[in-house]
């Protein structure tokens, strides 16, 4: 059993983790085996996140005054948190894939970029393309009109050169 100092240290670590992470997924994990829990932790670390099992009342008190307070209020059952300050899509994809393979793992709520989201929004987030792919598409869309403009401007000169070349070949310019 932990003494008061260890509990206070755990509370402060949780508070710091909640302050640092702007993306949070609240999960239930009843009837999971140790091996399943180990694989889950490995999956979360691979997606760039942290995984913490928390007591409901400690999580609620630690989140007071933070954006996560609404999400961590009134929790019931066994609760774990998957947190990240990085890409929420990668973590949501990893957790959703894990939840499909392990029905004992469930979503309760989430916090994405400081906004509370429900389970359906987490599933929608997991189906989004990665951030890099979205940026690549955006840059393509920005670049495409400029590329078309340059192609059209070059076409006039190219077409003129083709006409002049054809005229020279057919000896139309001999006077």
C-alpha positions in Angstrom: 0.0 0.0 0.0 1.3 3.4 -0.9 2.0 6.0 1.8 0.8 9.6 1.7 4.0 10.9 0.1 3.8 8.4 -2.8 0.1 9.2 -3.4 0.9 12.9 -3.5 3.8 12.3 -5.9 1.4 10.2 -8.2 -1.2 13.0 -8.0 1.4 15.6 -9.0 2.6 13.5 -11.9 -0.9 13.0 -13.1 -1.6 16.7 -12.9 1.6 17.5 -14.9 0.6 14.9 -17.5 -2.9 16.4 -17.9 -1.5 19.9 -18.2 1.1 18.9 -20.9 -1.3 16.8 -23.0 -4.0 18.5 -25.1 -5.3 15.2 -26.4 -6.7 12.6 -24.0 -8.7 9.4 -24.4 -10.6 8.0 -21.4 -10.9 4.2 -21.6 -12.4 1.3 -19.7 -10.4 -1.9 -19.5 -12.5 -4.4 -17.4 -11.5 -8.1 -17.7 -8.3 -7.5 -19.6 -5.4 -9.9 -19.1 -1.9 -8.8 -18.2 -0.7 -9.7 -21.7 -3.4 -7.6 -23.3 -2.5 -4.7 -21.0 1.2 -5.0 -21.9 0.3 -5.0 -25.7 -2.0 -1.9 -25.1 0.8 0.0 -23.4 3.2 -0.9 -26.2 0.6 0.2 -28.8 0.1 3.6 -27.1 3.9 4.2 -26.8 4.3 3.3 -30.5 1.7 6.0 -31.3 3.6 8.6 -29.3 1.4 8.6 -26.2 1.3 7.7 -22.5 -1.0 5.3 -20.8 -2.0 5.6 -17.2 -4.4 3.7 -15.0 -6.0 6.1 -12.6 -8.5 6.2 -9.7 -11.6 8.1 -10.8 -11.7 10.5 -7.9 -8.0 11.3 -8.1 -8.3 12.0 -11.9 -11.3 14.2 -11.2 -9.4 16.2 -8.5 -6.2 16.4 -10.6 -8.1 17.8 -13.6 -9.7 20.7 -11.8 -9.2 23.9 -13.6 -7.9 22.2 -16.8 -9.7 21.5 -20.1 -9.8 17.8 -19.1 -12.1 18.5 -16.1 -15.3 18.0 -18.1 -14.2 14.7 -19.5 -12.9 13.3 -16.1 -15.9 14.3 -14.1 -18.2 11.5 -12.7 -16.3 8.5 -14.0 -17.4 5.0 -13.0 -15.7 1.7 -13.3 -12.1 0.9 -14.1 -10.5 3.9 -15.9 -7.3 4.5 -17.8 -6.0 7.5 -19.7 -4.2 7.6 -23.0 -2.6 11.0 -23.4 -0.5 12.7 -26.0 0.7 16.2 -26.8 1.4 15.1 -30.4 -0.9 13.8 -33.2 -4.3 12.8 -31.8 -5.2 10.9 -35.1 -2.3 8.5 -34.7 -3.2 7.7 -31.1 -6.9 7.4 -32.0 -6.1 5.0 -34.8 -3.9 2.8 -32.6 -6.5 2.7 -29.8 -9.4 2.0 -32.2 -7.5 -0.8 -33.8 -6.7 -2.3 -30.4 -10.3 -2.0 -29.3 -11.5 -3.9 -32.4 -9.1 -6.7 -31.5 -9.9 -6.7 -27.8 -13.5 -6.1 -26.9 -12.7 -5.7 -23.2 -11.1 -2.3 -24.0 -13.7 0.5 -24.4 -13.8 4.2 -24.9 -15.6 6.4 -22.4 -14.8 9.9 -23.7 -12.0 12.0 -25.1 -10.4 15.4 -25.3 -9.0 16.5 -28.7 -7.1 19.8 -29.0 -8.8 21.0 -25.8 -12.4 20.1 -26.9 -14.4 17.3 -25.3 -15.5 14.6 -27.8 -17.7 11.5 -27.5 -17.1 7.9 -28.7 -18.4 8.5 -32.2 -16.1 11.4 -32.7 -13.2 9.3 -31.6 -14.1 6.7 -34.2 -14.4 9.5 -36.8 -11.0 10.8 -35.8 -9.5 7.3 -36.2 -10.7 7.2 -39.9 -9.0 10.5 -40.8 -5.8 10.4 -42.8 -2.6 11.3 -41.0 -1.7 15.0 -40.6 1.2 14.7 -43.1 -1.2 13.4 -45.8 -3.7 16.2 -45.2 -0.8 18.8 -45.5 0.4 17.2 -48.7 -3.2 17.4 -50.2 -3.5 21.0 -49.1 -0.1 22.0 -50.6 -1.1 20.2 -53.9 -4.4 22.2 -54.0 -2.5 25.4 -53.3 0.2 24.6 -55.9 -2.2 23.4 -58.7 -3.6 26.8 -59.9 -0.1 28.3 -60.0 1.1 25.3 -62.0 -1.8 25.6 -64.4 -1.1 29.4 -64.9 2.6 28.7 -65.7 1.6 26.0 -68.1 -0.9 28.3 -69.9 1.7 31.1 -70.1 4.3 28.7 -71.5 1.7 27.4 -74.0 1.5 30.7 -75.9 5.3 30.8 -76.5 5.4 27.1 -77.3 2.6 27.3 -79.8 4.2 30.3 -81.5 7.5 28.4 -81.7 5.7 25.4 -83.3 4.0 27.6 -85.9 7.2 29.4 -86.8 9.1 26.0 -87.0 6.4 24.6 -89.3 6.5 27.7 -91.5 10.2 27.4 -91.8 10.0 23.7 -92.7 7.3 24.4 -95.3 9.3 27.3 -96.6 6.5 29.8 -96.1 8.7 32.6 -95.1 10.8 32.8 -98.3 9.9 35.9 -100.0 
